[in-house]
Structures are given as C-alpha cells and as structure tokens.
Amino acid sequence: MEMDTVSNLRRQLKEAEEERRKAAQYGLQLVENQNELQTQLDQLRAEMIIITE
C-alpha cells in the first residue's frame, strides 16, 4: 500500500511538472507574440509619421 502511495505521488508530481512546463512554454510564446506585435506597431507608426509629414 505504501508503494502505491509513493507511485501515485510520483505520478502526480510528474504531471504537475509537465503542466508547469507547458504553461511556461505558453507564456514564452505569448511574450514572443507580443514583441512581434509591438515591432509591427512601431513600424506602422513610423510609416504614418513619414506619410503625414
């Protein structure tokens, strides 16, 4: 019975670590996407300034 508990806890720990890794990857993807959008916005603003001058 004790081995079952240990095995269960190890499995739960592994699942939690995998979920945390996936969440970190997703967060990193969001940051990268935000940076790309900010770059595009900056470029469009620069183009608008040139056009309106």
C-alpha positions as CSV (number, residue, x, y, z in Angstrom):
1,M,0.0,0.0,0.0
2,E,2.8,2.4,0.8
3,M,4.4,1.7,-2.6
4,D,1.1,2.6,-4.2
5,T,1.1,5.9,-2.4
6,V,4.6,6.7,-3.4
7,S,3.9,5.7,-7.0
8,N,0.8,7.8,-7.0
9,L,2.7,10.8,-5.6
10,R,5.5,10.4,-8.2
11,R,2.9,10.3,-11.0
12,Q,1.2,13.4,-9.7
13,L,4.5,15.2,-9.3
14,K,5.4,14.3,-12.9
15,E,2.0,15.5,-14.2
16,A,2.4,18.8,-12.3
17,E,5.9,19.4,-13.6
18,E,4.6,18.7,-17.2
19,E,1.7,21.1,-16.7
20,R,4.1,23.8,-15.4
21,R,6.5,23.2,-18.3
22,K,3.6,23.6,-20.8
23,A,2.4,26.8,-19.0
24,A,5.9,28.2,-19.2
25,Q,6.2,27.4,-22.9
26,Y,2.8,29.0,-23.5
27,G,3.8,32.1,-21.5
28,L,7.0,32.4,-23.5
29,Q,5.0,32.1,-26.8
30,L,2.8,34.9,-25.6
31,V,5.7,37.2,-24.8
32,E,7.3,36.5,-28.2
33,N,4.0,37.2,-30.0
34,Q,3.6,40.5,-28.0
35,N,7.1,41.5,-29.0
36,E,6.4,40.8,-32.7
37,L,3.1,42.8,-32.5
38,Q,4.9,45.7,-30.8
39,T,7.6,45.7,-33.5
40,Q,4.8,45.8,-36.2
41,L,3.1,48.6,-34.4
42,D,6.3,50.6,-34.1
43,Q,6.9,50.2,-37.9
44,L,3.4,51.3,-38.8
45,R,3.7,54.3,-36.5
46,A,7.0,55.2,-38.2
47,E,5.4,54.8,-41.7
48,M,2.4,57.0,-40.6
49,I,4.7,59.7,-39.4
50,I,6.6,59.7,-42.7
51,I,3.3,59.8,-44.7
52,T,1.7,62.6,-42.6
53,E,4.8,64.9,-42.7
